[in-house]
Amino acid sequence: MKLSLVIGGVLSAAALLAALVSLVWTPYDVGALDIAHKLQGPSAAHWLGTDHFGRDIASMLMAGARTSLAVALVAVTIGMGLGVPLGLWAAARRGSWIDEGIMRANDLIFAFPALVIAILITATFGPSATNAIIAIGIFNIPVFARVTRAGALSLWQLDYIRAAQVAGKNRARISGEHILPNIANLLIVQGTIQFSLGILAEAGLSYVGLGAQPPTPSWGRMLAESQTMVALAPHVAIMPGLAIVLTVLGLNLLGDGLRDALDPRLRGRLA
């Protein structure tokens, strides 16, 4: 088993475990303020120290993992749920106005990064985690559509697909029964990559105040709130920064390992 897959799996599992455990337990109440003990360094009482409100940083990171992973997961689900069918449809109608229309719509969305889309949505509906999910999800749609179309086009020319057409199967049935299962590994790998990018996007949106709002903990907002206290209490900024870096690194390593494990050509080369 490739080392990147193991390391990525461990780091990703740690973030997921922290998020799940935070649903039922955290060392301290994330909403409890203790000004008398603010900006304390790591200790037996507070494993990672406290912030400028005296809140336990370890508890905040656990709850923040729940927010970041949930936003990224739902956004990737939206992108995959809409982008994959569009990509399959475009590949099945290659060269038609349908294919051209889907690809040009993708280009239009790509012209507006997730942050710009979030600003537009926030200006209309106000900042929230839900609007961050919508913004990141919209940006994921063309990514999955392009990956799906590229993978599907390489299969439409194969003999077994032509045999399915001769057998009387329509394009929709061929896409569902033959094309999609054979590009599933490609989509899984892309999903892990977009998941890590979703976490970064959520942190970025929360950092500028467009993501999850107080009192919901967020790694990005923890960074934003601690930026003026780096010299006084560097651990307040280092801890959420490390959480973001390690989680994104873990997901990227997991995606790299899955690519090697799921691609039969790479499996043969590695063997």
N, C-alpha and C positions, 0 to 999 in steps of 0.2 A: 504493500500500500504506500502511495506517495506521501512524503512527509508533509507537504503543503495541505493535503486533504486532512491529515490527522490534526495538525496545528489549527487549521481553519475550523474544523469541526469542534475542537475543544473551546476555542475562543467564542465561536457562535453559540455553542451550547451554554457557556457560562453566562452570556448576555441574556439568552432566553430563560435560563434558570432563575436569574436575578429578577427578570420581569414577572415570571410566574409566581415566585415566592412573595414578591411585593403585593400580590393580590390578597394574600392572607396574613402576611407578617412583614414588618420592618423593625429594625432595632429601636427606632423612635418614631413618634407620630410626625409625619412630614409637614403637618400644618402647625405644629407646636413651636412657638417662639420662646427663646431663652436668652434674652439680651445680655444677661449677666455673664454668660459663658460664650459670647460671640468670638469668632476668629481664633478659636483654640486649635492647636496643632493635633495631630494624631495621638491618641492615648488609648488606654484600656477602656475608658468609658465611651469614647467616640473614636472608632477605629481609623477614620479618615479625617477627623477634625470636625469643626463646625464653621458655618458661614457667618456673614455679617448680621444675621438675625438670630444666631445661636442654634440654627437647625442642624441636625446631624447630616453630614454630607453623605455618608454611606447609605442612609435611608433615602435621601434625595436622589442618589444615583440609581438605586434599585427602582424607585417609582418612575424616574426619568427614563429608564430602560423600557418600561412598559409603554410609556407614551411614544418614544421614538420607534420601537419595533412595531407597535400597533399602527401608527401613521404610515410607516414604510410598507408594511404588509398589505394594508387595505389599498394603498396607492398602486402597488405592483399588481394586486388582484384586478383593480380597475383597468390598468394598462393591458394586462394579459387578456382579460375577459373581452375587451373590445378590440385590441390590436391584433390578436391571433386570428379571429374570424375575418377581419378585414384583409389581413395578409394572405390568408387562404383564398379568399374571394378574388383578390387582385391577381394572384398567381394562376388561378383557374381561368381567368379571363384575360390572360396576358395579351397586351397590344390593343385591347378594346378601350372604349371610353371609360368603362368602370375602373380598369387598372390605372389609367391615366388620372382619373379624378381622385382616386384614393391616394396615389403617390403625391399629387400636387397638394392635396389637403394636408398630408404629412409634412411636406415642405413648409407649408404655411404655419403649422404648429411649431416646427423646429425654429422658425424665425423669432419665436417668443419664448425665452427661457422660463423655467419654472418660477423663478423669482418675479419676473415681469407679470406672468399670469397671476401669481399670488397677489401682487399689488393691485391688479385690475379687479380681482375677485374681492379683495379686502376693501377696496374703495367703495364697492357696491354693498357688500353684506357684512363687513366688519371682520377684524382678525379673529381667528379661531383655529383649533386643530382640524375641524371639519373642512374649512376652506383650504388649509394646507394640504389635506388629503386630495381634495379636488384638483388643486393646482399641480401637484406632483403626479397624480393619476393621469391627468390630461397630457402631460409631457411624456408619460410612459407609453401612451397609445401608439404614436408613430414609431417608437423604438421597436416594439414587439411586431408591429405591422411590417416593418422593413425586414427584420430578421426572419419572420415567418415567410414572407414572400420570397426572399433570397433562398431559403432552405427548400421551399416547395418547388420553385422553378427548376432546381437541379434534379428533382425527382420526376417531374412531368414528362421528361424525355426518355425515361427508362422503359424497358420492355414490359415489365409486369404492370405498369400503369397503362400502357397501350393495350395490353391483354384485357385489363379491366374495362377499358372503353369498348373494345370489341365485344365483350360479354354483355354489354348493354347498360353498364352502370353510368349514371349521370355524374357531372362534375362535383356536385355537392357530396354525393355518396363516396366518391373516390377520395375527396379531400378528407372526409371524416374517417374512413376505414383504412386508407393506405398512406396518405400523405402525413396527416397529423401524428400517428404513432411513430413514424420514422424520423420526425424532426423533434420529437419530445425531448430528447437529450439536449438538443440545441437550445430549446426554450427553457429547460431547467437551469442550464448554465447561465443564460441571459437573465433569468429571474433572480439568481443570486447576486449578479452584478448590479441589477437595477435596485435590488433590496438594499445593498450597501450605499448606492447613490441616493436612495430615498432617505436613509438615515442622515446622510450629509445634508440633503436638501431640507429636511425637517429641522435639523440643528441650525442651519443658516437662516431659515425663515423665523424660527423662534428667537434667534440672536437679534434680528432686526425688529422684533415685536409683531411679526405677522403669523406666528404659529400658535402653539398652545398658550393659553392665557392663565395668569395666576388665579387660583392657587395650584393649578395642575403643574407638577414638576416637569422640567424639560432640560435636557443637557445643554441645548443652545442658549436658553435663557440663563442658566447657571453661569455660563461663560460670560454672557453680556453683563450680568450683575456683578461679576467678580473682576472685570477688567480694570477697574480703578483701584483695586486692592492688591494687585500683583506684588508690589514691593513690600507691603505690610504683611500679607498672608498669602504667599504664592500657592499653597496647597489648595486654596479655594478655587483657583483657576486650573491648576494642574490636574486635579482629579476628574472633572467632567471632560477636559480635553483628552486625557488618557482613555476614558471610557469610549469616546467617539472614535479615537484612533484605533484602539484594539478591536472594537466591534467591526468597524469597516475593514480593517486588515484581515480579521478572521473570515468575514464573508467573501472577500476577494480571494483569499487563499483557498477557501472552500470551493468557490466557483472554478478556480484553476485546477484543483484536484479532481473535481467532478468532470471537468472537460476531458482530462486525461483518462479518467476511469470509464467514461461513457462512450468516448469516441473509439470505435473498433480499430481504426487505423493507428491511433496513438497507442492503444493497448498492445497491438502487435509489435510496434516499434520499441516500446518499453520492455516487453518480454524478451 
